[in-house]
Amino acid sequence: MLANNFTLGIAFGTYGAFLSHNEQAFGVARDTISFGMSAVSTTLGLSALIMGNAVRRLTPRRSIAIGMAATACALAGLGLTTSFAVAMAMWALLGFGAAMAAILGPVAIAAEYFPGRSGKMLALTNLPLVLFVGPWAVTTILAELGREGTYLLLAALLLPVLALVLRLRVGTQTVASEAQQFQANLPLRAIMSRKDFWLLSLGIAVIAATGTAYTVHAIPFGRSAGLSGPASAVMLSVYSGAGLAGVPLFGWLADRIGAPRALALSGGVQCVSWAGLALAPPGGFLFLSAMLGAATTPLTMLHGTAMAQMFGGNGAGRAMGYSYAIKLPFLFMASPIVGYAYLQMGDYRPAFLAVAASLMVAVVLLSVASLTRRRPRAQVAAEA
């Protein structure tokens, strides 16, 4: 849980707080600096796809340690460099570190040591604590230490946690279970030929992309609407904190109405929230941010549940990997597009209304997917 919070939480919870400071430090515009989050998201996704098998050879403990060390190096590099090209490389390294320490390592541990309770274990691991306090804390520290000092402080905070991970003596086993064998042999055509897979993946891609855009632009948006820096950071903290309630709520809904319907409901709430942010006065931003966070934060959990309900436990892992690959172009482009729209119009509100419109499209895709979804054969046979 500490590794997850101090890698993934820092990567996504502090980027918006640093945005204007990084603009000035590297001498680039809002749309250009937004590519840093694109580098984080893209590298995270590619690392999760490429390094999945390597985690079993490295062992989860070493994978988490490698991820945390990479994250610490990336944060220190961001604090020391004045080159935007080097900064992009550091943001890419940040995505790799988060994938190893916050996603692949914990999932491997949960699957191996808690096979009957992996969902509960991962829910605890992914509690967004740093994501909740990070925006406000970093905004406050920036006023005292500046951009360079804050990045170096964040890098230093990882070192005690890294030392704890290195001291662990946890063995690992590689068990070639029937599920793993089936997953390894699952043909690509069996996944790609299903319409509900494509509808779900495209709908999820839009939701994931807009969520990433909010983590990047929420604080600048708040400032552009007249809020102070700390008050804008509270918006992002409330967004993250609402996920503490949203994850169990939408998990409960996914079990009862199916993950595709729960995803469609999540997209509808997000659509209303983005439109509200574009049209409401600043006094309503905290409530709308909470609505948005409660609906957006459970996305990874709902994504995995949807793949499991479609393909069964044996095929969910590989389907998740292909589905994540479909998301990558959306994740890469969303934040820069919103930043470009702001530069062209001098206002975030038209861009936020466009985001709301794109989420309406996602709701339609997910709703159609929920109507065309087929249950896995194993589940049908069991019910028969």
C-alpha positions as a printed Julia matrix, in Angstrom:
384×3 Matrix{Float64}:
   0.0     0.0     0.0
   2.86    2.38    0.79
   4.54    1.57   -2.52
   1.29    2.18   -4.39
   0.62    5.49   -2.69
   4.15    6.85   -2.99
   4.45    6.03   -6.7
   1.04    6.1    -8.38
  -0.29    8.64   -5.87
   2.61   11.03   -6.42
   2.61   10.54  -10.21
  -1.07   11.41  -10.65
  -1.79   13.4    -7.51
   0.89   16.08   -7.85
   1.2    16.72  -11.59
  -1.46   19.41  -11.67
   0.06   21.19   -8.67
   3.41   21.44  -10.5
   1.89   22.41  -13.86
   2.35   26.19  -13.86
   5.76   25.91  -12.14
   6.95   23.47  -14.81
   5.65   25.76  -17.55
   7.88   28.52  -16.25
  10.86   26.3   -15.51
  10.96   24.72  -18.96
   9.64   27.7   -20.93
   6.83   25.83  -22.68
   3.1    26.41  -23.17
   0.18   24.72  -21.42
  -0.53   22.25  -24.22
   3.15   21.25  -24.45
   3.66   20.72  -20.72
   0.55   18.52  -20.71
   2.48   15.93  -22.72
   4.32   15.09  -19.5
   1.21   13.37  -18.15
   0.79   11.68  -21.51
   4.31   10.27  -21.1
   3.45    9.01  -17.59
   0.21    7.34  -18.7
   1.61    5.83  -21.88
   4.72    4.41  -20.25
   2.64    3.05  -17.39
   0.39    1.19  -19.82
   3.23   -0.12  -21.99
   5.19   -1.24  -18.92
   2.16   -3.1   -17.56
   1.83   -4.94  -20.88
   5.52   -5.68  -21.45
   6.75   -6.37  -17.91
   3.9    -8.6   -16.73
   5.78  -11.85  -17.26
   9.06  -10.44  -15.96
   7.56   -9.8   -12.53
   7.29  -13.53  -11.89
  11.0   -13.97  -12.65
  12.11  -10.92  -10.69
   9.75  -11.67   -7.75
   7.18   -9.08   -6.65
   9.44   -7.66   -3.91
  12.23   -6.86   -6.37
   9.71   -5.48   -8.86
   8.32   -3.1    -6.27
  11.84   -2.09   -5.23
  12.82   -1.43   -8.86
   9.67    0.65   -9.35
  10.25    2.73   -6.26
  13.91    3.32   -7.14
  12.89    4.38  -10.66
  10.27    6.75   -9.23
  12.77    8.31   -6.82
  15.26    8.83   -9.66
  12.56   10.37  -11.86
  11.47   12.82   -9.17
  15.06   13.8    -8.4
  15.72   14.25  -12.12
  12.69   16.53  -12.48
  14.0    18.63   -9.62
  17.51   18.95  -11.05
  16.93   19.37  -14.81
  16.11   22.5   -16.76
  15.71   20.63  -20.06
  12.2    19.78  -21.21
  13.5    16.78  -23.18
  15.11   15.36  -20.04
  11.93   16.11  -18.09
   9.89   14.09  -20.6
  12.26   11.17  -20.08
  11.81   11.52  -16.32
   8.03   11.52  -16.64
   8.28    8.37  -18.76
  10.47    6.82  -16.04
   7.82    7.85  -13.51
   5.23    5.84  -15.45
   7.51    2.79  -15.51
   8.09    3.05  -11.76
   4.38    3.31  -11.0
   3.62    0.28  -13.18
   6.19   -1.87  -11.39
   5.58   -0.71   -7.82
   1.88    0.11   -7.79
   0.31   -2.3   -10.31
   2.37   -5.34  -11.28
   4.03   -6.07   -7.94
   0.9    -5.78   -5.76
  -1.23   -7.75   -8.24
   1.34  -10.58   -8.25
   1.38  -10.68   -4.44
  -2.41  -10.65   -4.18
  -2.8   -13.41   -6.77
  -0.15  -15.62   -5.16
  -0.72  -15.18   -1.44
  -4.39  -14.15   -1.28
  -6.06  -16.02   -4.16
  -9.44  -16.07   -2.43
  -9.28  -12.45   -1.25
  -7.28  -10.73   -3.97
 -10.04   -8.19   -4.61
 -10.13   -7.08   -0.99
  -6.33   -6.97   -0.8
  -6.05   -4.84   -3.92
  -8.83   -2.57   -2.69
  -6.77   -1.9     0.45
  -3.59   -1.5    -1.6
  -5.22    1.04   -3.91
  -6.79    3.29   -1.28
  -5.94    6.74   -2.74
  -4.45    8.29    0.4
  -1.55   10.22   -1.19
  -3.76   10.99   -4.17
  -6.13   12.58   -1.65
  -3.69   14.74    0.32
  -1.03   15.18   -2.39
  -2.41   18.16   -4.35
  -2.99   20.27   -1.27
   0.28   19.23    0.41
   2.42   19.87   -2.67
   0.79   23.23   -3.34
   1.61   24.26    0.24
   5.19   22.97    0.1
   5.83   24.65   -3.26
   5.31   28.03   -1.64
   8.11   27.25    0.82
  10.64   25.12   -1.08
   9.98   25.98   -4.72
   9.74   23.55   -7.6
  13.21   22.02   -7.3
  13.1    21.59   -3.53
   9.63   20.01   -3.59
  10.61   17.43   -6.22
  13.74   16.52   -4.23
  11.7    16.22   -1.04
   9.27   13.84   -2.74
  12.2    11.75   -3.97
  13.62   11.61   -0.46
  10.28   10.47    0.99
  10.47    7.29   -1.1
  13.8     6.18    0.34
  12.54    4.95    3.76
   9.73    3.0     2.07
  12.23    1.53   -0.41
  14.41    0.45    2.52
  11.42   -1.32    4.11
  10.69   -3.15    0.86
  14.31   -4.27    0.51
  14.29   -5.67    4.05
  11.33   -7.94    3.33
  12.12  -11.62    2.91
   9.13  -12.94    0.99
   9.55  -15.95   -1.27
   7.58  -16.46   -4.46
   6.24  -19.43   -6.31
   5.46  -19.88   -9.97
   2.39  -22.06  -10.24
   1.25  -23.0   -13.74
  -2.41  -23.32  -12.88
  -5.08  -24.25  -15.4
  -6.22  -20.63  -15.43
  -2.74  -19.38  -16.29
  -2.34  -22.0   -19.02
  -5.7   -21.09  -20.55
  -4.91  -17.41  -20.37
  -1.55  -17.91  -22.08
  -3.17  -19.9   -24.9
  -6.21  -17.66  -25.34
  -6.19  -16.71  -29.05
  -6.26  -13.08  -30.01
  -9.2   -13.7   -32.33
 -11.33  -14.93  -29.42
 -11.07  -11.48  -27.86
 -10.93   -9.15  -30.83
 -13.91  -10.74  -32.6
 -16.34   -9.75  -29.86
 -18.3    -6.54  -30.4
 -18.93   -6.04  -26.69
 -15.16   -6.1   -26.06
 -14.6    -3.27  -28.52
 -17.56   -1.24  -27.28
 -16.44   -1.59  -23.68
 -12.79   -0.85  -24.44
 -13.58    2.29  -26.44
 -16.03    3.54  -23.81
 -13.5     2.9   -21.03
 -10.8     4.62  -23.09
 -12.82    7.83  -23.26
 -13.53    7.74  -19.52
  -9.89    7.03  -18.64
  -8.67    9.82  -20.92
 -11.0    12.42  -19.43
 -10.04   11.36  -15.9
  -6.37   11.88  -16.72
  -7.16   15.28  -18.22
  -8.86   16.33  -14.99
  -5.88   15.4   -12.81
  -3.69   17.59  -15.04
  -5.97   20.6   -15.51
  -8.12   20.74  -12.36
  -5.82   23.11  -10.46
  -5.17   25.46  -13.43
  -8.92   25.41  -14.15
  -9.71   26.4   -10.57
  -7.22   29.26  -10.74
  -8.6    30.44  -14.08
 -12.06   30.55  -12.49
 -10.83   32.79   -9.66
  -9.93   30.3    -6.93
  -6.64   30.51   -5.05
  -3.92   27.91   -5.52
  -4.66   26.04   -2.27
  -8.42   26.16   -2.92
  -7.86   24.74   -6.42
  -5.69   21.99   -4.94
  -8.51   21.1    -2.54
 -10.69   20.43   -5.61
  -8.29   17.72   -6.73
  -7.97   16.35   -3.2
 -11.76   16.11   -2.91
 -11.82   14.4    -6.32
  -9.38   11.77   -5.08
 -10.93   11.43   -1.63
 -14.36   10.75   -3.09
 -12.86    7.6    -4.58
 -12.69    6.14   -1.08
 -16.49    5.92   -1.25
 -16.81    5.45   -5.01
 -14.7     2.27   -5.29
 -16.82    0.13   -2.9
 -20.08    1.65   -4.18
 -19.42    0.86   -7.84
 -17.95   -2.5    -6.92
 -21.24   -3.34   -5.23
 -23.15   -2.16   -8.3
 -20.93   -4.17  -10.66
 -21.76   -7.37   -8.76
 -25.49   -6.7    -8.94
 -26.18   -5.07  -12.3
 -23.03   -6.07  -14.19
 -19.85   -4.08  -14.79
 -20.91   -2.71  -18.23
 -24.06   -1.14  -16.74
 -22.06    0.16  -13.76
 -19.56    1.68  -16.21
 -22.39    3.33  -18.17
 -23.77    4.78  -14.93
 -20.29    6.0   -14.0
 -19.95    7.7   -17.39
 -23.32    9.4   -16.97
 -22.32   10.84  -13.59
 -19.04   12.04  -15.08
 -20.82   13.68  -18.02
 -23.07   15.65  -15.67
 -20.08   16.6   -13.5
 -17.97   17.94  -16.38
 -20.91   19.92  -17.75
 -21.54   21.28  -14.27
 -17.91   22.4   -13.9
 -18.22   24.26  -17.2
 -21.49   25.98  -16.31
 -21.62   26.32  -12.5
 -20.11   29.11  -10.39
 -16.92   28.33   -8.42
 -18.96   27.72   -5.27
 -20.17   24.43   -6.72
 -16.77   23.13   -7.84
 -16.06   21.07   -4.7
 -19.33   19.16   -4.9
 -18.92   18.55   -8.64
 -15.31   17.41   -8.14
 -16.5    14.95   -5.5
 -19.14   13.57   -7.89
 -16.56   13.26  -10.63
 -14.03   11.53   -8.38
 -16.55    9.07   -6.95
 -17.46    7.99  -10.49
 -13.99    8.09  -12.11
 -11.7     6.57   -9.46
 -13.3     3.07   -9.62
 -12.52    2.79  -13.35
  -9.61    0.33  -13.03
 -11.64   -1.92  -10.76
 -14.67   -1.79  -13.09
 -12.45   -2.43  -16.11
 -11.06   -5.62  -14.62
 -14.48   -6.76  -13.42
 -15.94   -6.23  -16.89
 -13.22   -8.33  -18.51
 -13.73  -11.08  -15.92
 -17.5   -11.1   -16.46
 -17.03  -11.27  -20.24
 -14.28  -13.87  -20.5
 -14.29  -15.61  -17.13
 -11.38  -15.72  -14.74
  -9.21  -17.68  -17.17
  -9.27  -15.09  -19.96
  -9.66  -11.82  -18.08
  -5.95  -11.06  -17.7
  -5.02  -11.2   -21.34
  -8.21   -9.39  -22.38
  -7.34   -6.65  -19.89
  -3.95   -6.25  -21.53
  -5.4    -5.88  -25.02
  -8.08   -3.52  -23.74
  -5.46   -1.36  -22.02
  -3.54   -1.13  -25.3
  -6.67    0.32  -26.91
  -6.74    3.01  -24.21
  -3.18    4.23  -24.76
  -3.79    6.67  -27.68
  -6.69    8.24  -25.77
  -4.59    8.6   -22.62
  -1.75   10.16  -24.58
  -3.79   12.82  -26.37
  -6.48   13.88  -23.89
  -4.49   16.25  -21.67
  -2.67   18.07  -24.5
  -5.95   18.53  -26.4
  -7.58   20.16  -23.38
  -4.47   22.31  -22.9
  -4.52   23.32  -26.59
  -8.21   24.23  -26.38
  -7.45   26.45  -23.39
  -4.67   28.25  -25.25
  -6.89   28.86  -28.28
  -9.94   30.06  -26.35
  -8.39   31.44  -23.16
 -11.01   29.55  -21.17
 -11.35   25.98  -19.92
 -15.14   25.91  -20.02
 -15.64   25.17  -23.75
 -13.13   22.33  -23.46
 -14.97   20.94  -20.43
 -18.25   21.0   -22.34
 -16.55   19.1   -25.17
 -15.35   16.53  -22.62
 -18.94   16.16  -21.37
 -20.09   15.53  -24.96
 -17.42   12.85  -25.45
 -18.59   11.15  -22.26
 -22.12   11.01  -23.66
 -20.67    9.02  -26.56
 -18.93    6.73  -24.04
 -22.23    6.18  -22.18
 -23.89    5.12  -25.45
 -21.05    2.68  -26.24
 -21.13    1.16  -22.75
 -24.93    0.92  -22.76
 -24.91   -0.94  -26.06
 -22.14   -3.19  -24.74
 -24.25   -4.06  -21.69
 -27.07   -5.16  -24.01
 -24.84   -7.27  -26.26
 -22.61   -8.78  -23.55
 -22.27  -12.56  -23.6
 -21.45  -14.52  -20.49
 -18.36  -16.77  -20.51
 -19.11  -20.38  -21.44
 -17.88  -21.69  -18.09
 -20.43  -19.54  -16.26
 -23.27  -20.64  -18.55
 -22.35  -24.3   -18.07
 -22.21  -23.88  -14.29
 -25.65  -22.28  -14.2
 -27.05  -25.05  -16.42
